[in-house]
């Protein structure tokens, strides 16, 4: 019986590989399906973590303090690592196509070293300047709540560097058309956070789960790269043409990401100036909406970018334009009806998912209103990914 199952599974994999290899679009579709399935699994666990957080902390001052403490580190992570990731993959693919795997892996090591240096400097500035900018960002907090926020920021600050390592390693795996592990491995951080909440129960458990989870993810992605023969994650091979390409692409991307990402930081600052609980309400409204958004965005963006980069590396501009046009149409075809449905069922969804423990019916009503307003950005955010 076991042999029959194994043979059937192998036959399925063979048939799937043959089907996928018939065209680039099939390879992209296959990759998108894999990323969507594994990202959905990871997001289910992430959302389970949010349910545990809502049950344990509701919209209490403690959660406000953690969200503001993590606001600037999270902004730095999204700003630097997200832009660095998008700049690295095309350059890595081009180096691999033109010069071979050895040169591409040398670029990865140099880019990782440069990225970690940049993130370390950024982390140092965020930590040193925290007592000053948090007084502005958390202008509505009393002194005790502000002190807690500063202590939590110190605790979560290593996440900036760890997320950089995780993002860059995942990008290299994606560039090698290995999508499953980077898509599934983010399940580790929410699992650890849930465990810390259940064992410790205080607000510091959120910070501990975040840091230790990111550390574990970075290690496991390093193991996955070693299995593919990429042993050296750090090194310096000079500021060559490939690395210059990464930097040249990174700078405009980080400028655009700063303009887009700063809006969320401004939102949190305004929420912090309002009565206690509003930062948490804003956070819940954004997180509930992010579940379907991130699954679709990750599936399409992650699967398309390596193939798109390979087309550009081969100067196949016609195929690249056709691919871009096709997937923009697909995004709007999926995003517009999804947006309408999620707006219509906003409040029942929030009540079903979050209303328990410390999270009250009044909390559910206002979170649903915030969430409904956030959903209008769905189609445009998907296109951005």
N, C-alpha and C positions, 0 to 999 in steps of 0.2 A: 504493500500500500504506500509506504513511504517512498519507495523507488518510483512508483507511478506518479506521485505528486511532484517529485524532483524532475522527472522527465517532462511532465506537462509544463512545469515552470520554465525549464530550459527551452522548451519548444516555443513558449510564449515570448521569452526574451529574444530568441533568434528571429521570430516573426516580427517582433516590434523593432528590432535593430534594422532588419531589411526594409521595413516600411519607412522608418525614420530616415534611412540613408538615401531614399529615392530622390529627395529634393531638399534644398535649404529651408523652404517654408515648413516642410514636415519636421525637420530637425528643430526648428524654432518652436513649432506647436508642441512637439514632444517635450522639449525643455520647459516650456510654459506650464504644461500639465504637471510635470514633476515638481517644479517650484511651487505651483499653486497648492498641490496636495500637501507637501511638507511644510510650506509656510502656514497653511491652514491649521495643520496639527500643532505647530509651534504657537500660533495665535490663540488657539483654543486654550492651551495651558496658560498663556499670558493673560487671557481674559479671566480664567479661573482665579489667577492671582489677584486681579482687580476685584473680583467678587469677594475674596477673602479680605482684601484691604477695606472694601466698603463695609463688610460685616464687622470688622475689628475697629475701624477708626471713623467710619461715617464721614461727616464733614467737620470733624473736630479741629481745634487749633493745631494739634500735633501734625496732622496731615498737611495743613497749610504750610507749616514750617518746613516739612520735608520737600514739598513741591517747589517752594521758592529756593530752598537750598540746592536743589537739583536743576533749577532752571538755567543758570549760567553754564554749568558743566555740560548739560544736555545740548544747549545752544552751540557750545564750542565743538562738541562731538559731531553734531549734524553739519556744522559749518565747515570744519576742516576735513574730517574723515570722509563725509559724503562727497565733497568736491574732489578730494584726493583720489578716491575710488574711481569716479567717473573719468578723471584725467589719466589714471594709470592704465586702465584696461586697454584703451586704443593703442597707447604707446607700447605696452607689453606685447599685444598681438602683432603689431607691426614689426617690432624687434624679432619676434619669433619667426614671422614669415620671411623677413629679409636676411636675418643673420643667424637664425637657429636658436635652439633652446638654451644653450649656454649663455649667449648674450642676453636673452630675455630674462633668465634667472638672475644674471648679474644686475640687470636693471631693477628687478624686484628687491634684491638685497639693498641696493643703494637707495631706492625709493623708501623702503622700510626704515632705514637708518635716518634719512632726511625727515621722514614723517614723524618718527619718534622724537627727534630733536625738536621739531616744531611744536609737537604736542607737550613736551616737557616744559618748554619755555612758556607755553600758554597756560599750563597747569600752575606753574609757579606764580605767574601774574594773577591768576584767578584767586589763588589762596592768599597771597600777600595783600591784595586789594579788597578782599571780601568784606572786612569791617566797614569800608567806605561806601562801596556801591550797594551793599545790601541795605544800608540805611535809606537809600533812595528807592531801591526796588521793593523793599518791604516797609514802605513809609507808614502803613497803618498798624504795624506790629508794636506791642509794648516791649519793654526792655528784656523781660524773661523770654518772650517768644523770639525776639531777635537773637538773643544769645544762643538759644537752641538751634535756630536756623544756621548760625555761623558754625557751630560745632558739627552739625550734620553735613554742611558743605565741606568741611575739612575731611570728614570721613569718606564722602563719596568722590572726592577729587581724583583719586587714582583711576577712576572709571574712564577719564578722558584718554589716558595713555592706553589702557587696556582695550577700550573700544577701537582705538586706532589700529592696534595690532590685529584685532579680530576682523575689522573691516577690510584691511589690506590683504590679509591671508585669504579671506573669503573671496575677494575680488580675483586673486590669482587662480583659485580653484574654478571660479566661474569662467575665467578667460580660457581655461583648459577644458571647458564644456563639462565640468563636474559640478552639477547644480544641487544635488540632493543633500550633501553634508552641510554646505553653508546655509541652506534653507531650513534644515531641521535643527541644527545645533543651538539656535537661540531659545530652544525649549529649556535649556539648563538654568538660565538666570531666574525665570519665574518659578521654577520648581524649587530652587534653593530659597527664594524669597518666601514662598509659602511655608517651607519647612522652618525658616527662622521665625516667621510670625507665630506659627503654632507652638514653637518651643520657647521663644523669648517673650513675644507678645507686646513689646514696646516699639516705639517709632524707630529706634536704632536697628531693628531687625530688617527694615526696608533697605537701609544703607548697606548692611552687612551682606544681605542676599544679592544686592546689585554688584558689589565689588567682587565677592568670591565667585559669583556666577560668571562675570566677565573674565575673570582670571582662568576659570576652568574652560570656558569657550575658546579663549586664545590658545591654551595648551592643546586642546583636542584638534583645532584647526592646524596647528603646527604638526601634529602627528599625521594628519591627513595629507599634508604637503610632503612630508618625508616619505610616505608610501608612494608618492608620485615621483620620487627622486629629487625633490627640492629640499636639500638638507640645510643650506645656509639661509637663515632668515635675515641676518644682519651682515653688513659688510659695506665696503666703499670701493667702487670701480671707476671713480672719476666722474666729473660733471660732463658727461658725453652728450652727444646729440639726442639720444633717447631720453635721458633724464631732463635735458633742457626742454624737450617736447612736453614732458609731464608738467614741469613748472609753468611753461607758457600756457598750457591748457588749464592748469589749476587756478591761476590768478583771476581770470575773468569769471570762472565758475564760483570761486569763493566770494567774489564781489556780489554776484547774483544771489547766492545762497544767504549772504548777510542781509540783503534787502528783504528777502522773503522770510527768513527765519526770525529776524528782529521783530516782526509783527507779533509773533507769539510771546516774545519776551515783554513787549509793551502791554499785551493783553493781561499777562500775569501781574505786571506792575500795577495796572489799574485795578485788578481784582484784589490785590493785596492792600490797596488803599480803602477798600470797602469793608463793611463789618466782617467779623470772623466767619470762615466757612466758604467765602466766595472763591478763593483760590482752588479749593477742593472741588467745588461745583464746576468751575471752568475745566479742571482736569478731567473729571468724570465725563463731561460733555464731549471733550476731544477724544478720550480713549475709547468710548463706546463706538464712536463713528470711525475710528481708525482701523477697527477689525476688518471689515470688508474692503476698505480703501487700501490697506497695506497688502492684503492678499493679492488683489488684482494688480496693483502697481508693481509689486515685487515680481509676480509671475511674468508680466509683459516686459517690464524694464530689464530685469535680470537676464531673461532668455534672449531678448533681441540684441542687447549691446555687444556681446562678443562676436556674433555673426555680422552685425552691422560694421563693427570695427574691422573685421577681416575683409569685408567688401571694400572698405575705404583703403585698406592697406594694399589691395590689389588694383586700386583705381577703377573699380567697377561702380561708377557713379550712377549709371542707369538703374542697376539692380537695387542700389541703396535708396534711390528716390522712390522706386516702386514699393520697396518694403516700408519706408516711412509713411507713404500715402496709405498703404493697406492697413497698417496698424493704428494710425490716427483715426481712420474710419471705424475700425473695430472698437477702439476705446470709447468713442462717442456713442456708438450703437449700444454698448453695454452700460455706460455710465449714466446716461440720461434717464432711462426707466428705473435704474437702481436708485438714483437720487430721489425720484418722485415717490417710490415705495417706502424708502426709509424716512422721508419727511412725514408721510401719512401715518406711519406706525411708530413714530418716535416715542410718545409717552407710554403706550402699552409695552414697548420693548424695554424701556428703562425700568418700569415697575416690575416686569418679569425678571429681569436680570439682577437688579441692584437692591430692591426694596426689602431689606431684611436686616436684623441686628441693629447697629447704630445708624443705619441709613433709613430715614423716615419717608413717609408719603409726601411731605412738603419738599424734602430734598429731591425726590423723584420728579415732581412737577417742574421745578426750576431747571434741573439738569436736562429734562426733555426739551424745554424751550431753548436752552443753549445749544443742545445737540441738533435740533431742527434747523437753526440758523447756520450752524457749521456745515450742514450737508449741501448747501448750495455750491460749495467749492469743489465738489466731487469730480465733475468732468475735467475741470481745468488742472486739478492736482494730478490726475492720472496722466494727462498729456505731459505735464512737467516731468514725471518719472520716465 
